[in-house]
Amino acid sequence: MYLKSGVMENGIYAATEHGTPQGGNLSPLLSNVMLNEPDKELVKRGLRYVRYADECVIAVGSSASANRMMHTITQWIEQKLVLKVNATKTHVCRPNRLKYLGFGFYKSARTKQWAARPHEISQTRYRK
């Protein structure tokens, strides 16, 4: 019933036929259930990753590894779990070009380590 309850868009009711409402509390829960297997596979392979609901970042050492991982994990999710991977939001990039959950990443000149800080776009939106 919750999934078929509909959503409000600009103050107007719209029916929902598939998916979970954006920002709802059910979506992250279902993501955790469905993506538990890929999480275990990434751990088994010794890969460093972070995932919040359906947002995931997988850290690898090279562009070739990243492209290989992108192809493998996309194929696994779409074929084994029968889920759709959004190709427009999915990409390979260097950490300093990444925006994840409102944060950007940079390599500290002092410590030579990667660190996170609020992304410029997120800061601008917050100020507005």
TILOBA-767937 format. One record per residue: x, z, y of N, C-alpha, C in turn. Coordinates in steps of 0.2 Angstrom, whole numbers, plus 5000, padded with zeros to 4 digits. Last residue first. Layout:
<rs>
XZYXZYXZY ...
</rs>
This chain:
<rs>
511149995149510549965152509950005150 512050065141511950075149511350055152 511750015129511650085130511550095138 512249885130511449895129511349965130 513549915132513149875137512449895136 513849965119513950005126513549975131 513649855111513249925110513249965117 514649775116513949755116513449815116 515849845112515649835119514949815120 515549975100515649905102515449895109 516350135099515750095100515950025103 517750115087517450145093516850105095 518950145074518250125076518150155083 520550085068520150135071519450105073 522050055058521350035061520950095063 523650105064523050115060522450085063 524750125073524750065068524150065063 524750215082524750245075524850185070 524850145094525250205093525350215086 523950035094524650025095525150085093 522650025082523050065087523750045088 521649895080522249925077522649965083 519849915080520449895083521049925080 518149875079518749905076519349875080 516449935084516949885084517649915081 514849975080515549995081515949935080 513549955076513649965083514349985085 513649915063513249975064513450005072 514949825067514649855061514349915063 515749685071515349735074514949755068 517449615070516849645067516449685071 518649575075518049525076517349555073 519549655069519449665076518949615079 519549625055519249685058519049685065 519149445053519649505054519249565057 517849395042518149395048518649445048 516549305034517149335033517549335040 514749345034515349305036515949345034 513049335036513549355032514149305033 511949295044512249365046512849375041 511649175038511749175045512149245048 511349205025511949165026512149165034 510749335017510649305024511249265026 510349325001510849345005510749305012 508949384991509249334996509749365000 509049434974508949444981509249394985 509249444960508749394963508549414970 510349504954509749544957509149504960 510949384949510849444945510349484947 510949294960510749274953510649334949 511249364972510749314972510549294965 512349444969511749474971511149424971 513249344964513049404960512349434962 513449264975513249234969512949294964 514049364984513449324985513049294979 515249394977514649444978514049414980 515949274976515749304970515149354971 516049234990515749184985515449224979 516749344995516149324998515749284993 517949344987517449394986516749384989 518449224992518349224985517849284984 518649255005518249205004518049204996 519549365004518949375007518449325005 520649304998520349354994519649364997 521049215009520849195002520449244998 521349315019520749265020520549235013 521749475012521949405014521249365015 521449605007522049595011522149525014 519749675011520249645007520849625011 518349775012519049755015519449735010 516649735016517149745010517849725013 515249805022515849775024516349795018 513449785023514049805019514649775022 511849835024512349815028513049835024 510749895018510949825016511549795020 511250055019510750015017510949945014 512950035022512350075024511750035023 514550035014513850005015513350055017 516149995013515750035016515050005016 517649975003517049955006516650005009 519049924993518749974999518249935002 519049904976519049874982518749934987 519149924962519649964966519649934974 518249884953518849834955519349864960 517449984953517749974947518349924948 516849974966517250034964517750014958 516149854964516649864969517149914968 515249904954515749844952516249844957 514549994961514950014955515449964953 513849914970514349964972514749984967 513049834962513649804965514149854968 512149934958512649904953513149864956 511549974970511950024966512449994961 510649904976511349884977511749934974 509349954973509549884971510249874971 509450084979509250074972509450004970 509750054993510250094988510050084981 508649974996509349944996509749984992 507650074996507650024991508249984991 508150155007508050185000508050124995 508050075018508650095015508650125008 506550045017507049995016507750015014 505850165020505850135013506350085012 505750185033506150235029506250205022 505950045044505550085040506050135036 506649945050506750005053506350065049 505549825045506149835049506149905052 504549845030504549845038505249855040 505049735017504949805019504949795027 504349595008504849625012504649695014 502749505012503349525008503849555012 501649515020501549485013502149505009 500949595033501549585029501449565022 500049555048500049575041500749555038 500149625064500349565060500349595052 499449685079499549695072499749625069 500349695094499849655091499949665083 501449745102500749775102500149745098 502449665097502249665104501549685105 501949695081502349655085502149645092 501749815069501549795076502049755079 501349775052501749795057501449775064 500649815035500749775041501249805046 500449865022500149895028500149855035 501149835011500649785013500249815019 501949935008502249875010501749825012 501050045006501450045012501749975014 500450004994500050005000500450005006 
</rs>
